[in-house]
């Protein structure tokens, strides 16, 4: 009886072998997990102590634990400070200068004597210890202190003329000199 079962088994294996080669590969065999050796049990004796159990470390699980996300605190939005008004100094209004009356002219301290030469040739006029050359047909302006002054008119070839003149400050005097016709 064994023979027909064995034959049937061999036939079944023979038929499945070619089919197994056409199909997907078989899954890999599971890897055996080693079991730590255990110590043989020693019968207790009167002097021996009971055996101390050896702790077995836990086997790591193959399921990974996803990390727990830590929420990031939101960053505060910067709020711009409100602008502070800066007072603008008022523009100064230009003040026109106040018109002032011109100062009165200073009180003159001198008099003006204009010596006029109607002769065709120059002569010399001396007054207040100063000698002036008056050109022919010309004139000379002389500033004098107020008061009485002595003068001299001199020309080579002619006799000198002497005289006295009184002048006041701020007044202009004209003194013409003519020559005699010869």
C-alpha positions in Angstrom: 0.0 0.0 0.0 2.8 2.2 0.5 3.8 2.0 -3.0 0.8 3.6 -4.6 0.8 6.6 -2.2 4.5 7.0 -2.7 4.0 6.9 -6.4 1.2 9.3 -6.3 3.3 11.6 -4.2 6.3 11.4 -6.5 4.0 12.1 -9.5 2.5 15.1 -7.8 5.9 16.5 -7.0 7.1 15.8 -10.5 4.2 17.7 -11.9 4.5 20.7 -9.6 8.2 21.2 -10.1 7.9 22.6 -13.7 5.0 24.8 -12.6 7.0 26.1 -9.6 9.7 27.2 -11.9 7.3 29.4 -13.8 5.8 31.2 -10.9 7.0 33.9 -8.6 10.0 33.1 -6.4 9.0 31.7 -3.1 9.3 34.1 -0.1 12.6 33.9 1.8 12.4 31.6 4.8 12.0 33.4 8.1 15.3 34.1 9.9 15.4 32.2 13.0 15.7 34.2 16.2 18.4 32.9 18.4 17.3 31.9 21.9 19.8 32.4 24.6 21.0 29.2 26.1 19.5 28.3 29.4 21.5 26.8 32.1 20.6 23.2 32.8 18.5 22.7 35.8 20.6 21.5 38.7 18.7 19.7 41.3 18.7 21.7 44.5 20.9 20.5 47.2 20.9 21.3 50.8 23.8 23.6 50.6 23.0 25.2 47.3 20.9 28.3 46.8 18.2 28.5 44.2 19.4 29.7 40.8 19.3 33.4 40.0 17.2 34.1 37.0 19.0 35.8 34.1 17.1 38.7 32.6 16.4 38.5 28.9 16.6 41.9 27.1 13.5 42.8 25.2 13.7 42.2 21.5 13.4 45.3 19.4 10.2 45.8 17.5 10.4 46.1 13.8 7.6 48.7 13.6 9.2 52.2 13.5 7.6 54.8 15.7 7.0 58.1 13.8 8.5 61.1 15.5 6.0 63.4 17.2 6.0 66.8 15.6 6.7 69.7 18.0 4.7 72.8 17.0 6.8 75.8 16.3 5.6 78.9 18.1 4.5 81.6 15.7 6.9 84.5 15.2 5.3 87.8 16.2 4.6 90.2 13.4 6.6 93.4 14.0 4.3 96.3 14.5 5.8 99.5 13.2 5.8 102.3 15.8 3.4 105.1 15.0 5.2 108.1 13.7 5.6 110.9 16.2 5.0 114.3 14.9 8.1 116.5 14.9 7.2 120.2 15.3 8.6 122.2 12.4 9.9 125.6 13.5 8.0 128.3 11.7 9.8 130.0 8.9 10.8 133.5 10.1 9.1 136.2 8.2 11.7 138.6 6.9 11.4 141.9 8.6 12.2 144.8 6.3 14.7 147.1 7.9 13.0 150.1 9.4 13.8 153.1 7.3 15.8 155.5 9.3 16.4 159.1 8.4 19.9 159.7 7.3 21.9 161.2 10.1 22.2 164.9 9.9 25.4 165.9 8.3 28.1 166.5 10.8 28.5 170.1 11.7 31.3 171.3 9.4 34.5 172.0 11.2 36.3 173.7 8.3 35.7 176.4 5.7 36.6 176.1 2.0 38.7 178.8 0.3 38.9 178.6 -3.5 41.8 180.7 -4.9 41.3 181.4 -8.6 44.2 182.6 -10.9 43.0 184.7 -13.8 46.6 185.5 -14.8 48.2 183.4 -17.6 51.2 182.5 -15.4 51.3 180.6 -12.0 51.8 182.3 -8.6 52.1 181.2 -5.0 49.5 181.7 -2.3 50.6 181.3 1.3 48.1 180.9 4.2 48.1 179.1 7.6 51.8 178.5 7.2 51.2 176.5 3.9 52.3 177.6 0.4 50.2 176.5 -2.6 51.1 176.9 -6.3 48.1 178.2 -8.2 48.5 177.3 -11.9 47.9 180.0 -14.6 44.2 180.3 -15.4 43.5 177.6 -12.7 42.4 177.3 -9.1 43.3 175.6 -5.8 40.8 174.5 -3.0 42.1 175.1 0.5 40.5 173.8 3.8 40.8 176.3 6.7 39.9 176.2 10.3 37.3 178.8 11.2 38.7 182.2 12.2 41.0 184.9 10.9 43.9 184.0 8.6 46.7 186.2 7.1 47.8 185.4 3.5 50.4 186.4 0.9 50.3 186.3 -2.9 53.7 186.2 -4.5 54.9 186.1 -8.1 58.4 186.6 -9.4 58.7 190.0 -11.0 55.8 191.4 -9.0 55.5 192.8 -5.5 53.8 190.6 -2.9 50.2 191.2 -1.9 49.4 190.7 1.8 45.9 190.5 3.4 43.7 189.0 6.1 40.6 186.9 5.6 38.0 185.7 8.1 36.2 182.4 7.5 33.4 180.5 9.2 32.9 176.7 9.4 30.7 175.2 6.7 31.0 178.2 4.3 32.7 178.2 0.9 34.7 181.4 -0.1 36.0 182.3 -3.5 39.1 184.5 -3.9 39.8 185.6 -7.5 43.2 187.2 -8.4 43.7 189.1 -11.5 47.0 190.5 -12.9 47.4 194.1 -14.1 47.7 194.6 -17.8 51.1 196.1 -18.6 
